[in-house]
């Protein structure tokens, strides 16, 4: 049986009491109400998988009106109706109002229980399907939120890339990218490195680089690197094809979920690499233009 009780609605007190007692003895959980108004008040306090109701209840809303209200307020609740004035037209009308099944008075307890079992099984399937649907909708919405967040990340990094165009030194390019990185991933230490002609490293601020670093030519991909005082550290190359543009030392004082292949970090790295590559191309063009100018100046 389902953990939620069924709701029995009938204006005949003796029939309602006897049926409730018989169903309870057979293992069903049953709550009862003498009329549609009371039933709807109870339904506002909890979910009932099945409502078993009489159709003819003088002095208040009919069973038809109760079914209509139940389907409007809790579509997962199934209504089973019984009446002593059964006819094909009545059954059709009850179904049109949203009834799940129909039982004619007088009835045997086995008949009611057979219908209730089918209704409870159906209600369990409906609830399960609704749970699957809600879970799927939440997954879709979570994915949409993630895509929107990633879209905003792309726009921010594109703005940094555009702002880097025309710069002639690494400092003005690295500063905003590193500021974005610190906010997004929260490293305790973030140190950029630039390659030297002798296959070594230098820092943009002219301070000496850390010792025991692999040379640029040996740094094919991200590697773990022990930053003093940190639980986790990485040395990550910045490249454009085979061209080494720089490297990044990251240190995290506490263990976290950061990985070099995180899509957000990969995007950040690719945009910074594009900015540094643009700087390299700009320098090459400026150097070529100077060579042409100097060559023209020394012509006889």
Number of C-alpha atoms within 10 A of each C-alpha: 11 14 9 16 19 24 23 23 25 25 19 12 13 10 11 19 13 11 17 20 13 13 16 13 10 11 9 20 16 19 17 22 19 16 23 25 14 12 21 15 11 16 17 11 8 10 15 23 25 24 28 26 31 27 25 18 19 10 8 12 14 18 27 24 14 23 28 18 16 23 16 12 13 14 13 20 26 26 29 25 26 23 21 13 11 14 11 8 9 15 20 13 13 24 18 13 19 20 25 20 18 21 19 17 11 9 12 10 12 10 11 19 14 10 16 21 15 13 21 20 14 18 19 16 13 17 15 12 12 13 12 12 12 12 12 12 12 12 12 12 12 12 12 12 12 12 12 12 12 15 11 12 17 16 12 13 20 16 12 20 21 11 14 23 15 13 16 16 14 16 12 12 21 18 12 17 19 17 12 17 17 15 9 13 14 17 20 14 14 17 15 24 23 19 17 14 6 8 12 15 22 17 17 16 10 7 8 10 17 13 7 7 14 12 13 23 12 9 17 13 11 17 14 14 17 15 18 10 12 17 13 19 23 19 24 22 23 27 22 14 7 8 11 19 22 21 23 18 23 23 24 20 16 11 10 12 6 13 11 16 10 11 11 16 16 13 16 24 21 16 20 25 21 19 25 26 18 18 21 16 12 16 16 12 12 13 12 12 12 12 12 11 11 11 10 10 9 7 6 4
